[in-house]
């Protein structure tokens, strides 16, 4: 059922993906991010306290994530959305989403050092998986797609389910 929901969502954003600042695109990304967390095997050490999703430099995505996750839990953890303007502000989080407005390629090492292990890194710029991103949103042929890099996730102690792999447009092993 969840797979069908994600596939339906991806097909709905096809016509909206052509504009990078399109609110529907940000809304679709928020829905996908909240779906992704259910397809990830999390280390026991991150299953206490709040389940924090951090976003670097994307107020629109933060707004949609807050609206869609309000009052929700991931397992027994409250879902909390935090907004960061730069890498230095990042605190402990299970997911970090780095906007294309913040140059992930240039700052990848600093970002990965800051978040450490057990954090799912989601980006939205071509080439990000080669620099350590685990999930990367891309727009191709006016369609929102995402790439997975299982090895990057594995190095960080995160297991990506086969169901999520089946839904991605490109998988780097």
C-alpha positions in Angstrom: 0.0 0.0 0.0 2.8 2.4 0.9 4.6 1.6 -2.3 1.5 2.4 -4.3 1.2 5.7 -2.4 4.7 6.7 -3.2 4.4 5.7 -6.9 1.2 7.6 -7.2 2.8 10.7 -5.6 5.7 10.5 -8.0 3.3 10.4 -11.0 1.4 13.3 -9.6 4.4 15.6 -9.4 5.5 14.8 -13.0 3.7 17.8 -14.4 4.9 20.1 -11.6 8.6 19.2 -11.5 9.7 21.6 -14.2 9.9 24.6 -11.9 12.5 24.3 -9.1 10.7 26.8 -6.9 7.3 25.2 -7.4 5.4 24.7 -4.1 3.9 21.4 -5.3 7.4 20.1 -5.8 8.4 21.0 -2.2 5.2 19.4 -1.0 5.9 16.2 -2.9 9.4 16.1 -1.5 8.1 16.5 2.0 5.7 13.6 1.5 8.4 11.4 0.1 10.8 12.3 2.9 8.2 11.3 5.5 7.7 8.1 3.6 11.4 7.3 3.3 11.9 7.0 7.0 9.5 4.0 7.1 11.7 2.1 4.6 15.0 2.6 6.6 16.4 0.3 9.1 17.5 2.6 12.0 20.3 1.8 14.5 19.0 1.3 18.0 20.9 4.3 19.2 18.6 6.7 17.3 15.4 5.2 18.6 15.2 7.3 21.7 14.1 10.9 22.2 12.5 12.8 19.3 12.8 11.7 15.7 14.4 14.8 14.2 14.3 15.7 10.5 16.7 18.7 9.9 16.5 20.8 6.8 19.3 23.1 5.6 18.2 26.3 3.7 14.7 25.5 2.6 11.9 27.3 4.4 9.2 26.0 2.0 10.2 22.3 2.6 10.3 23.0 6.4 6.8 24.4 6.3 5.4 21.4 4.4 7.2 18.9 6.6 5.9 20.6 9.8 2.3 20.6 8.4 2.4 17.0 7.3 4.1 15.7 10.5 2.2 17.7 13.0 1.2 15.5 16.0 2.7 12.4 14.3 5.1 9.8 15.7 7.6 7.5 14.2 7.3 4.5 16.4 7.3 5.9 19.9 9.2 9.0 18.9 7.7 12.4 18.3 8.5 13.8 14.8 10.3 17.1 15.1 11.3 19.3 12.1 14.3 21.6 12.6 15.4 24.3 10.2 19.1 25.2 9.8 20.6 28.1 7.9 24.1 26.6 7.8 26.0 23.5 8.7 27.4 24.8 12.0 23.9 25.0 13.4 23.1 21.3 12.8 22.5 19.3 16.0 21.6 15.6 16.4 19.1 14.5 13.8 18.1 11.2 12.2 17.5 12.8 8.8 19.2 15.8 7.3 17.9 17.3 4.1 20.3 19.6 2.3 18.7 22.0 -0.1 20.1 22.9 -3.5 20.4 26.4 -2.1 23.3 25.1 0.1 26.1 23.7 -2.0 26.3 20.1 -0.8 29.0 19.1 -3.3 31.4 21.9 -2.0 30.4 21.3 1.7 29.9 17.5 1.8 32.8 16.6 4.0 31.8 19.3 6.6 28.1 18.2 6.5 29.0 14.5 6.9 31.4 15.2 9.7 28.8 17.3 11.5 26.0 14.7 11.3 28.2 11.7 11.9 26.8 8.1 11.7 23.2 7.0 11.8 21.9 10.1 9.9 20.1 9.7 6.6 21.5 12.4 4.2 19.0 13.6 1.6 20.1 16.1 -1.1 18.8 17.5 -4.3 21.7 18.2 -6.7 23.2 16.1 -9.5 26.4 14.3 -8.3 25.5 14.3 -4.6 25.6 10.6 -4.2 29.2 10.6 -5.3 30.0 12.9 -2.4 28.2 10.9 0.3 24.4 11.5 -0.1 22.2 8.5 0.5 19.1 9.7 -1.2 19.2 12.4 -3.9 16.2 14.1 -5.5 16.6 14.9 -9.2 14.2 16.3 -11.8 14.6 14.5 -15.1 12.3 14.9 -18.1 10.0 17.1 -15.9 9.6 14.2 -13.4 10.7 14.2 -9.8 12.8 11.1 -9.1 15.3 10.0 -6.5 18.6 8.2 -6.5 19.8 5.8 -3.8 23.3 5.1 -2.8 23.1 2.0 -0.6 26.8 1.9 0.2 26.8 5.4 1.6 23.9 4.4 3.8 25.6 1.2 4.9 28.8 3.1 5.9 26.6 5.4 8.0 24.9 2.4 9.7 21.6 2.7 7.9 19.8 -0.1 6.1 17.7 0.8 3.0 14.8 -1.6 2.4 14.4 -3.4 -0.9 11.0 -1.8 -1.3 12.6 1.7 -1.3 15.3 0.5 -3.7 12.6 -0.8 -6.1 11.0 2.7 -6.2 14.2 4.7 -6.9 15.1 5.8 -10.4 18.8 4.9 -10.0 20.7 2.9 -7.5 24.4 3.1 -6.8 25.6 0.0 -5.0 
